[in-house]
Amino acid sequence: MKEVMVAPGPNPLENSNNPKNKVVGFWQGLWHGLIALVTLVMSLFKEDVGIYEVHNNGAWYNFGFVFSMMIIRGGSGVKKISTDDS
């Protein structure tokens, strides 16, 4: 039976091995954040594709994921103020 998680909360699979016997960290989080949009589209058509790796090491994976999402979006979200000296 497939688990369904619909609300944020503690990750019971944190620091546990994935099927490849690995716990992913910052660099994998960075990569997953960079490909998140493509993965989202793929997950709409394939049940075995997920956007977020639940077998992660916690804060470092989350930081990498969010950091790369900020890179794609164009920075911190603060709008640049144009200074026109003309």
N, C-alpha and C positions, 0 to 999 in steps of 0.2 A: 504494500500500500504506500502511496506517495504522500509524504508529509506536506501539509499546506500551512504556510506561515503568512499571515495577513497583517500583522502589526509588528513594529519594531520592539525589540527586547533583547534579552541576553542570547548569545549564540551558543547553543549547547554543543556545537561541533568545533568551537574555537580550540586551537592547539591539539586537534586530533588529526590523524593522517588521512589524506584523501586516497582514492583507489590506487594512486601511483606511489603510495607510502611516503608522501611529502606533506609538510605544513608550509603553506606559501606565506611570503612576507612582503616587504616594501616593494621590491622590484616587480614582483608579479602583480601587486596592487596597482602599481604605476601603469603596467601594460594593460591590465583589465580596464582601467579608467580610460586609457587612450582608445581602446576598441569598443567601448561601451555602446556607442550608437549603433555600430554594425551588429554587435551582439544582441541588442534589443530587437532589431529588425529580424534577425535570425531566430530569436526565441519565440517570435510570433508564429513561426511555421514549423519549428522543431521542438519537441518536448524535452529533448535531452540537452538543450543549450540553456545555460544560465548566465545571468549578467554578473553575478557576484559569487566569488568562491567562498563558501562557508567554512572550509577547512583552512582557516588562516590563523596567523599569530596574534591577531587583535589590533591594537592601536597602530602599529607600523603598516599593516596592510591597508587599513582604513585611511591612514594619512596618504599613502601612495595613490590610492584610488581617487580620493577627493582632490589631491594636488594635481593629478593629470587631468581630471575633469575641469579644473580651473584653468589649466594651460590651454585646453581645447576651446574653452569659452572666451579666452582672451584676457585672463588675469584675475584680479581680485574681485571684480564686479563693480569697482568704483569707476564712475564715469570720468573720463579725462576732460578737464576744463580747457577749452580752447582760448589761447591768449593771442588776440589779433592786434598787432601794434600799428595798424594802418589808420 
